[in-house]
Amino acid sequence: MSEIKLKKGEPVDRALRRLKKKLDKEGTLKELRNRRFYEKPSEIKRRMAKRATSRARAMTRYNR
């Protein structure tokens, strides 16, 4: 569970921005969105393989 403490005199919108950055860095929201619906293990493997191939393709493109 992520939490932040309000600093004295800090506006709430700035604290919310810090919380959102922290959640994004931890990957909490992304994981929540992924777990909203059940995904079969074969679908997970397929998605990860697709991501790996696209990343490898991008790496070869930029390493030339």
N, C-alpha and C positions, 0 to 999 in steps of 0.2 A: 504494500500500500504506500503510495507516494504521498508525501505531505510537505508543505512549505509553511514557514512561519512568517506572518506579516511583520514587517519592520515598522518601527514607530514612525507614523506620519506617511506611510507608503500608501498610494492609491490602490484600490482594489483591482482596477484593470491592469495595473502593472504586475500585481501579485498573480493574477490569472494568467498573464502572459508567461511569467516564470514557471507556473505550474504546467502550462501547455508544453513549454519547451522541455521540461523535465519528463513529462509523459511521452513525448515524441522521442526523446533520447533513449528512454528505456524500452520503447516499442509496445507500450501497454495498449494504446488505442488501436494500433494495427492488429495486435493479437486478438483484441476484443472483436474487431470487425471480422477477422478470419473465423472466429469461433461462433459467430452468430448462427451459422447453419453447419450441419454436419458435413464433413468432407471425407470421402472414402480414402483409405491409405493409398490406393492406386492413383487417385486424383492428386494427392499431395505429392507423390513421387513424380508424376507427370509434370506438375507445375514447377517443382524444383529443378527438374531436368531442363525444362524449357528456359527457365531463368539462367541456369548455368551455361547453356549454349549461347544465349544472347549476350551474356557477360563475356564469354570467351571470344565471341565474334567482335565485340566492342574493344576488347583488349588487343586483339590482333590488328584492328583498324588503327588504333592509336599508337601502337608500338613499332610501326613501320618506319 
